[in-house]
Amino acid sequence: MRVVFLIVLFSSNSFSLIGDWKTYTSKRNVRGITFFNKTIWAATTGGAFCFHPLDSTFEEFTTSEGLRSTSLTSVTSGINGTLVFGSSNGILHFYDPQSKLWRYDFSLKETQSANVEIRRLHMLGDTLTVCSDIGVSLFSLSRFLFLETYTRFGISSNQFSGNVNDILYSNDKVFVATDAGIAVANAHSSNLLFPAEWQTYNSSNGLPAAPIYSLTDRKSTRLNSSH
């Protein structure tokens, strides 16, 4: 019996003949949504998608289209046209729909020993507010860097640490929703890094329940939100 060995050599671009590789994920679990330029953008546990109501078309985004993580938790948009997606491992994704270019910030992911989930994003002018496992972080879009992070709220036994779910500015106050309760401070304070600047409220202060996941005020101007 004669055995024939067939050796096939592929050139570096041979696979391009069968098309480009694409990642397919389920996007049924929506974690955040925002409206921008007559388009609906959603962050899901399987990536992102946008819906164009004018022609009823969809676009999907996974690692094939530029995401560094498909486990997205939040999305918001700014006046400069930039969309920002947060992820469960702390990566910020910045996307320009006009140029179709991506930028990323890995600071939260790289400075912590464990994954830092970004829970909510808000935009106010040039500042992106990031609510995450470690606290409230302020990110400058023009300088493309984090400015400061508030990690502790209140003093003594009523102090809260991290685990921030939402933030709201109303009537010259800043309200922070956390797993432990609500923290409140003067929005014009020059040192919100100092825990004593914050007053905390939990069940011992009459708050019915915690965690607090979302904040709203019908009389206030709400930040561009991911929810």
N, C-alpha and C positions, 0 to 999 in steps of 0.2 A: 504493500500500500504506500502510495506516495502522498506526503503531506505538504500542502502548499501554504506558505505564510504570505499574507497580503499586508504590505505596509503602506499606509496612506499618509501622505504629508500634506498638512494644511498650511496655507500661507496665513500671515497675520491678519488678513482681512477676509478670510474665507467665510467666517460666521456672519459677516454683513449680508451675505447672500440670502440668508433666511430671516432678515429683518433685525431691527434693534430689540434689545432686551427690555422688558417692561415688567414692573412690579404690580401685581393685582392684590388688593386688600378689600376687606369689607368696611364700608363707611356708614353703616347703619346707626352706630352709636355716636350721635352728635354731642360734642362737649361745649362748643361755643359757636356763636353766629354773629355776623355783622353785615351791615348794608353799606355798600360803597359804589358810587358811580352807576346807579341803577342795576347793581349786581349783588346777589346774595352770596356771601362767602361763609363757609362752615369749616370748623375744625373737628375732626372725628378721631376715634381710636385707630383708624386705618389710614390716616392721611387727611388731605383737605380736598374740598371741591367747591366750585362756584357755579351758580345758576344764572343764566341771562334770560330774564322774563320776556324781553322783546322778541327773541326768536326761539325761546324754550330749549336752549341748548345747555349742556353741562361741560365743564372741564374738571378733570381729576388730577390730583397731585400726590405723588408718592416719592420714594427715593429715586425713581426713574426720572422724575421731573424736577429734582433738586432738593427735596426734603432730606435732612440728615436724620430725622426720626419721624416715623409715621404715627407714633402714639401722641397725638396732639390733644391739648387740654383747653386751649383758649385762642381767640383771635380778636384783633381790633384793627382799626384803620386810622390814619392820620390825615391832616389837611394837605400834606405834601403828596398824597397818593400812595404812600407806603402801607402795605399790609404787614402785620406782625402776628406770627403764630408762636404760641408757647407749647412746650412739650412736657411729658411726664418725667424726663430726665434732665430738665433744666436748660435745654437749648432754645435760644431765641432765633426764629427764622424771619428775615425781613425780605419782602417780595415787592418788586415794582412791576405792576401789570403792564405798563407801557413798554418798558425795555425788556421785560421778562427775565430780569436778573435777580439773583439771590445774594443776600449777605447773611452772616451768621455771627452770633456771639455765644461763646462757650463758657463764659466766666462762672456762672452758677454751677454748671456741671463740673468744672475743673477744680473749683476751690473747696468742694465738699467731699467728704469721704464716702458718702452715699448719694444716690440720686436725689435731686431736689425737684419736686414737682412744681411747675408753674400753674397756679390755680386760677388766676384771673389777670387780665390785662386791661388797662385803661390808658387813653391818650388825652393829654392836656397840653396843647401847643406843641412845644419842642420836647416835652417830657413824657416818657413812657413810664407808667407806674406798674410795677410787677409785683403781684401778690403771690407768695410762694410758701413752701414749707419753712423757710428760714425767716420770713417777715415781709416787710414792704421795702422794695428797692426802687430807686429813681434812676432812670436811664436817659441820657441826653442823646437825642437823635442826631443833632448837628455834629456833636463831638464823638459820637458812637462809642460811648463808654458809660459805665455805672458811676453815679455821683455819690450815693450813700445808701445805706440800708438800715431800716429800723427793725431791730430784732426783739426788743423787750419793751413791754408796755405796763406802766404802773409800778408800784413799789410793794415791798413786804409780801405777805401771804397772798395778795390779790394780783400779783404780777403775772402777766401772760408772756409766753415766749414762742415766737414764730407761729406757724400753722395759720397763716392769714388767707381767708377765702374771698374777701371783697373789701373795697374802700369807697367812701363817698364823701364829697365836699359839700357842705350845706351850712348856710348862715354863719360863715366865718369859722366853722368847725370842720374837723376831719374825723370821720368815723371809720373804724376798722373792725371788720367782722372776723372773728377767729374761732377756732375749735373750742376755746374756753369761754368765750363771751364777746363783749363789745368793748373796745377801747376808744376814748374820745380825747381830742386835744385841740388847742387853738390852732387854726390853720395858718396863722401868721407867726407862730412861734419860731424863734431863730435857732432852736436846738431840740428838734424832735427826736434826736438820737438819745437824749437823756430820758430814761424811763419815767422819772417823776413828772415829766410834762404831760403824761397820759393818765386819765382817770379810767379805771376799768369797772365793768359791770358784769356780774355773773348771777347765779341763783341766790347768792347771799345778799345781793343788792336788789332783788326783786325781779331779775330777768327770768322769764318763764322757763326757758330751756336753752341748751347749747348742744352742739355747735351752732353757730350762726353762719349761714352759707351766702346770704345775699342781703344787700342794703338798697333802699330806695327812698326818695322823698319827692312827693308830687310837686312841691313848691320850688325844688332846686333845679339847677341846670346839670343834668347828668353827664358824666364823662362818657366818651365813646367806649362802649363796653363790649366784652366778648360774650355777653349773655343778654 
